[in-house]
Amino acid sequence: MPRDTTRWSLGIALLYLLSTAAHAQSSVTLYGLIDAGATYANHVATPTGHGSLVKFGDGVAQGNRWGIRGVEDLGDGLRAIFTLESGFAVGNGASLQGGALFGREAWVGLEEKSIGSVTFGRQYTLSRDFIHNYTIAHESPAGNYAYHINDLDQLVTSRINNAVRFTSADFSGFRFGIMYGFSNETGAFAGSASSPAGTQGGEGSSRTYSVGANYDNKSFGFGIAYTNIRFPASATPAFSETIANVDTGPLRNIKTLGLGSRCVADIGAVWGNWTHTQIVAIDGESSTLNNFEIGGKYAFSTAVASGLGYTFSALSGLWSGKWHQINSFIDYKFSKTTEIYALAIYQKAAGSNEIDGQEVPVQAEIGANSTFIGNSGVGANTQLVLRIGLMHKF
């Protein structure tokens, strides 16, 4: 009996060690984020003009999500990696990103620690990953209310289907990447118009390429990225072609160059960015959108922080308009995973465009997507948004 007991003990110990080793070599993590609160806006479009709005709003500080990340150690520094991430609305439980099950991200790949990773699937562009860190939207709970109008410069919602992406390892703070999103259309590797000449509104298959580089040593960061999306309205879901009440489509290309930088200290941070977006029409004159942003935040304690930012957006070419936006916030962290915040955001629009023989004034619109608030409406060129929200991460 003692001998048998010893054998059982050794066997159980060996199984435990093997299971521990296997667990250390691979892991799957469930994670997520929930943001909800109440929003007030003074000017929102109605069928006859504009009015005030009080609404339940969610996914503002960051988009609501749940996801699964997986890692398997394959030996010699090589790992298999994947991410599946789904977006949803807290208010009604609906799926976002066009109703896709994993509309935020869905990719698998291989990573070598000293070289980098190659990943395949629905992924973010380098404009999003290397420039959005240098915005008040990323640095604070101002989030989707503070990103540039309708995100035409691809800093937050720029997810690409059928993409292959290489992202380098971290070389003393420096990283770079390149990505190509296939059209998946026969005879249209680089995307093509549905009509031979590419006119008459003939929007064809969509394809994307994106390149970028970033340096970040924790106290200072700098990023640069370029993204080119062919036939953005043909993507799934389609990319926006509007800026407030200005419809710039149909488009052949959205081409965005972005620069951003940030300095970080114990008491807070300052940042700035510039994005230059060419809005290329399928036929006729095109337009250009420039966004300039500066901002900063101050930490009163480990729990309390506040900040202020300013963004100037200028549209020129076939379409024109100017927008001035001030973003402010105060944030209280109960813990590393739960915080409550308050936002005050103001935007003023200027300019007009001739549509059907009439001069139509440019309207204001706060948000990275028109579904957050919407246009200020006929007769109003300003918009004030106030919000109190709660965000929890798990």
C-alpha positions in Angstrom: 0.0 0.0 0.0 2.7 2.5 0.8 4.4 1.8 -2.6 1.0 2.2 -4.4 0.3 5.4 -2.5 3.6 6.8 -3.5 3.0 5.9 -7.2 -0.4 7.6 -7.1 1.1 10.6 -5.5 3.9 10.8 -8.1 1.3 10.3 -10.9 -1.0 13.1 -9.6 2.0 15.4 -9.1 3.2 14.7 -12.7 -0.3 15.3 -14.2 -0.5 18.6 -12.2 2.9 19.7 -13.5 1.9 18.8 -17.1 -1.4 20.7 -16.9 0.3 23.7 -15.4 2.9 23.7 -18.2 0.2 23.4 -20.8 -1.8 26.3 -19.2 1.4 28.4 -19.2 1.9 27.7 -22.9 -1.6 28.8 -24.0 -4.4 30.9 -22.8 -7.8 32.3 -23.7 -9.0 35.5 -22.1 -12.6 36.9 -22.1 -12.7 40.7 -21.8 -15.1 43.6 -22.4 -16.3 47.1 -21.7 -19.6 48.7 -20.9 -20.3 52.4 -21.1 -23.7 54.0 -20.5 -25.1 57.4 -19.4 -27.4 60.3 -20.2 -26.7 62.9 -22.9 -28.2 66.4 -23.5 -27.8 68.3 -26.8 -29.3 71.8 -27.4 -29.6 71.7 -31.2 -30.5 68.5 -33.0 -32.2 68.2 -36.4 -36.0 67.8 -36.6 -38.2 67.5 -39.8 -38.9 71.3 -39.5 -35.7 72.7 -38.1 -34.1 71.8 -34.8 -34.8 71.1 -31.1 -33.2 70.0 -27.9 -32.6 66.3 -27.1 -32.2 64.3 -23.9 -31.3 60.7 -24.5 -29.9 57.5 -23.1 -26.5 57.2 -24.7 -24.0 54.3 -24.7 -20.6 53.5 -26.2 -19.5 57.1 -25.9 -16.3 57.0 -23.8 -15.4 53.8 -25.7 -17.4 51.5 -27.8 -19.2 48.7 -25.9 -17.7 45.3 -26.6 -17.0 41.8 -25.5 -14.2 39.7 -26.9 -11.9 36.7 -26.7 -8.1 36.8 -27.0 -6.1 33.6 -27.4 -2.4 32.9 -27.3 -0.6 29.5 -27.9 3.2 29.2 -27.4 4.6 27.2 -30.3 8.2 27.3 -29.1 11.4 29.1 -30.1 9.7 32.5 -29.5 6.8 31.8 -31.9 3.2 32.1 -30.8 -0.3 31.7 -32.4 -2.6 34.6 -31.6 -6.2 35.5 -32.3 -8.8 38.1 -31.3 -12.6 37.9 -31.8 -14.4 41.1 -30.6 -18.1 42.0 -30.9 -19.7 45.5 -30.5 -23.1 46.0 -29.0 -25.5 48.6 -27.8 -26.3 48.5 -24.0 -29.6 50.4 -24.5 -31.3 47.6 -26.6 -28.7 44.8 -26.8 -28.4 45.1 -30.6 -25.2 44.1 -32.4 -23.3 47.0 -34.0 -20.9 47.2 -37.0 -23.7 46.2 -39.4 -24.9 43.4 -37.2 -21.7 41.3 -37.6 -21.1 38.8 -34.8 -17.5 40.0 -34.5 -17.7 43.3 -36.2 -15.1 45.1 -34.2 -12.2 42.6 -34.8 -11.9 39.1 -36.1 -8.4 37.9 -36.9 -5.8 35.1 -36.4 -2.0 35.1 -36.9 1.5 34.2 -35.9 3.8 36.3 -33.8 7.6 36.1 -33.4 8.7 38.2 -30.4 11.9 39.5 -32.0 10.4 40.2 -35.4 6.6 41.0 -35.2 3.3 39.5 -36.2 1.4 38.6 -39.3 -2.4 38.6 -38.9 -5.3 37.8 -41.2 -8.9 39.0 -40.9 -11.0 42.1 -40.0 -8.5 44.5 -38.5 -7.8 48.1 -37.7 -5.8 50.3 -40.1 -2.4 51.8 -39.0 -4.1 55.3 -38.9 -6.2 54.1 -36.1 -3.5 52.2 -34.2 -0.7 54.7 -34.6 -2.5 58.1 -34.5 -5.6 57.8 -32.3 -3.3 57.6 -29.2 -2.6 61.3 -29.7 -6.2 62.6 -29.3 -8.3 63.7 -26.4 -10.8 61.0 -27.5 -8.2 58.4 -26.6 -6.7 60.2 -23.6 -10.1 60.8 -21.8 -13.7 59.6 -21.6 -14.7 62.3 -24.2 -14.2 59.3 -26.6 -16.6 59.1 -29.6 -17.9 62.7 -29.0 -14.4 64.1 -29.4 -13.2 62.2 -32.4 -13.2 64.3 -35.6 -16.5 64.6 -37.4 -17.7 61.3 -38.8 -14.2 59.9 -38.6 -13.3 60.5 -42.2 -9.6 60.6 -41.1 -9.9 56.9 -39.9 -8.8 57.4 -36.3 -11.4 55.2 -34.6 -13.8 53.2 -36.8 -11.3 52.2 -39.5 -11.8 48.5 -39.6 -10.9 46.6 -42.8 -12.3 43.3 -44.0 -10.2 40.6 -45.7 -7.0 42.2 -44.5 -3.4 40.9 -44.1 -1.3 42.9 -41.8 2.3 42.9 -40.6 3.1 44.7 -37.3 6.7 44.8 -36.2 8.0 44.0 -32.7 8.8 46.8 -30.3 12.4 47.9 -31.0 13.2 50.1 -28.0 9.9 51.9 -28.4 9.8 52.0 -32.2 7.2 50.0 -34.2 6.0 50.0 -37.8 3.4 48.2 -39.9 1.8 47.6 -43.3 -1.6 46.3 -44.2 -3.6 45.4 -47.3 -7.3 44.7 -47.4 -8.4 42.7 -50.5 -11.4 43.5 -52.6 -12.2 39.8 -53.0 -13.7 40.6 -56.4 -12.7 38.7 -59.5 -10.5 40.8 -61.8 -10.4 43.6 -59.3 -7.4 43.1 -57.1 -7.0 46.8 -56.4 -10.7 47.6 -56.5 -12.6 48.7 -59.6 -15.6 50.7 -60.7 -18.8 49.0 -61.6 -18.8 51.0 -64.9 -15.8 50.9 -67.3 -15.1 54.7 -67.0 -15.8 54.8 -63.3 -18.4 57.5 -63.7 -22.1 57.9 -63.4 -21.9 56.9 -59.7 -20.3 53.6 -60.6 -18.9 52.7 -57.2 -17.1 49.4 -57.4 -15.4 46.9 -55.1 -13.5 48.3 -52.1 -9.9 47.7 -51.2 -7.6 49.3 -48.7 -3.9 49.7 -47.9 -2.3 51.3 -44.9 1.2 52.0 -43.6 2.5 53.6 -40.5 5.2 53.9 -37.8 5.2 54.9 -34.1 7.7 55.7 -31.4 6.7 55.6 -27.8 9.0 55.6 -24.7 6.2 56.2 -22.2 7.0 59.8 -21.6 7.1 60.9 -25.3 5.4 59.5 -28.4 5.2 60.3 -32.1 3.2 58.5 -34.8 2.7 58.8 -38.6 0.3 56.8 -40.8 -1.3 56.8 -44.2 -4.5 54.9 -45.2 -6.0 54.7 -48.7 -9.6 53.3 -49.0 -10.9 52.7 -52.6 -14.7 53.0 -53.0 -15.4 53.4 -49.3 -19.2 53.2 -49.8 -18.8 49.6 -51.1 -17.1 48.3 -47.9 -19.1 46.3 -45.4 -20.2 48.2 -43.4 -19.8 51.2 -45.7 -17.5 54.0 -44.6 -19.1 57.5 -44.2 -18.9 60.0 -47.0 -20.6 62.8 -45.1 -19.3 65.6 -42.9 -22.2 67.0 -40.8 -24.8 67.9 -43.5 -22.3 67.9 -46.3 -22.5 64.8 -48.5 -19.2 64.5 -50.4 -20.0 61.2 -52.2 -19.9 59.2 -54.4 -16.2 58.7 -53.8 -13.4 56.9 -55.6 -10.9 57.2 -52.7 -10.5 58.4 -49.1 -6.7 59.1 -48.6 -5.6 60.1 -45.1 -2.2 61.1 -43.9 -1.9 61.7 -40.1 0.7 62.9 -37.6 0.4 62.8 -33.8 2.6 63.4 -30.8 2.2 63.3 -27.0 4.2 64.2 -23.9 3.3 62.4 -20.6 4.2 63.3 -17.0 3.0 62.1 -13.6 0.6 65.0 -13.3 -0.9 64.7 -16.8 -0.2 64.9 -20.5 -0.3 67.2 -23.6 -0.8 66.1 -27.1 -1.5 67.2 -30.7 -2.3 65.8 -34.1 -2.9 66.8 -37.7 -4.8 64.7 -40.3 -5.0 65.5 -44.0 -7.7 63.7 -45.9 -8.2 63.8 -49.7 -11.8 63.1 -50.5 -11.6 62.0 -54.2 -14.8 62.0 -56.1 -15.6 59.4 -58.8 -16.2 62.1 -61.3 -15.5 65.9 -61.0 -13.8 68.1 -58.5 -12.6 66.6 -55.2 -12.3 68.0 -51.6 -9.8 68.1 -48.8 -10.4 67.9 -45.1 -7.8 69.1 -42.6 -8.2 68.4 -38.8 -5.9 70.2 -36.3 -6.1 69.2 -32.6 -4.3 70.2 -29.4 -5.2 69.3 -25.8 -4.0 68.4 -22.4 -5.2 66.8 -19.1 -4.2 67.2 -15.4 -4.3 64.6 -12.7 -5.5 66.1 -9.4 -4.9 62.6 -7.8 -4.7 59.0 -8.9 -8.5 59.0 -9.0 -9.5 62.4 -10.4 -8.4 64.0 -13.7 -9.7 66.8 -15.9 -8.8 68.1 -19.3 -9.4 70.4 -22.3 -9.0 70.1 -26.0 -9.6 72.1 -29.2 -10.1 70.8 -32.7 -10.3 72.9 -35.9 -11.7 71.2 -39.0 -11.5 72.8 -42.5 -13.1 71.4 -45.6 -12.1 72.9 -49.0 -12.4 72.1 -52.7 -15.7 71.1 -54.3 -17.3 71.3 -50.8 -16.3 73.7 -48.0 -16.9 74.4 -44.4 -15.2 75.1 -41.1 -15.9 73.6 -37.6 -14.5 74.7 -34.2 -14.9 72.2 -31.4 -14.0 72.5 -27.7 -13.9 69.3 -25.6 -13.8 69.2 -21.8 -14.1 66.4 -19.2 -13.7 65.5 -15.6 -13.2 61.8 -14.6 -13.3 60.0 -11.3 -12.0 56.4 -11.1 -13.5 54.2 -8.4 -10.9 51.5 -9.4 -8.8 50.4 -12.4 -12.0 49.1 -14.0 -14.8 51.4 -13.0 -15.1 55.2 -13.5 -17.7 57.9 -13.7 -17.3 61.0 -15.9 -18.9 64.3 -17.1 -18.4 65.9 -20.5 -19.1 69.3 -21.9 -18.5 69.7 -25.7 -19.2 72.6 -27.9 -19.0 73.0 -31.7 -19.6 75.9 -34.1 -19.8 75.5 -37.9 -19.2 78.2 -40.5 -19.6 78.4 -44.3 -22.1 77.3 -46.9 -22.4 75.2 -50.1 -24.5 75.6 -53.2 -26.9 72.7 -53.5 -29.6 72.7 -56.3 -29.0 76.4 -56.9 -29.4 77.4 -53.2 -26.8 78.3 -50.6 -27.1 75.8 -47.8 -25.3 76.8 -44.5 -23.0 74.2 -42.9 -24.4 72.6 -39.8 -22.6 71.4 -36.6 -22.4 67.7 -35.7 -20.5 66.3 -32.7 -19.4 62.7 -32.9 -17.4 60.1 -34.8 -20.7 58.8 -36.2 -23.9 60.7 -37.0 -25.9 58.2 -34.9 -24.5 59.6 -31.6 -26.1 63.0 -31.9 -26.8 64.0 -35.5 -26.7 67.4 -37.3 -27.7 70.6 -35.5 -30.6 71.1 -38.0 -31.8 73.9 -40.2 -31.3 77.3 -38.7 -28.6 76.2 -36.2 -24.8 76.2 -36.7 -23.8 75.4 -33.1 -24.2 72.3 -30.9 -23.6 71.9 -27.2 -23.5 68.4 -25.7 -23.5 67.6 -21.9 -23.1 64.1 -20.6 -22.8 62.1 -17.4 -21.6 58.5 -17.9 -20.4 55.3 -16.2 -17.8 52.9 -17.7 -16.8 49.5 -16.5 -14.2 47.2 -17.9 -13.9 43.5 -17.3 
